């Protein structure tokens, strides 16, 4: 398994953990449990962001800029729904 595949696996796992911690935070019944999940979620989000940035630096997670016309179209669509 090459580095790119390992990083993709790490990113998927990190996203899954973030999802679990988010639901734990939302569903927690006490302030202590909420705080524990919230702290774990924050740390997991930082880890996920770090993995993404490292992949992006290697060119393994390319992103493209949205065209201004498309952004305006979406903005108009949602502003008219308010």
Helices and strands as residue ranges (DSSP letters): H 3-27, H 31-57, H 68-79
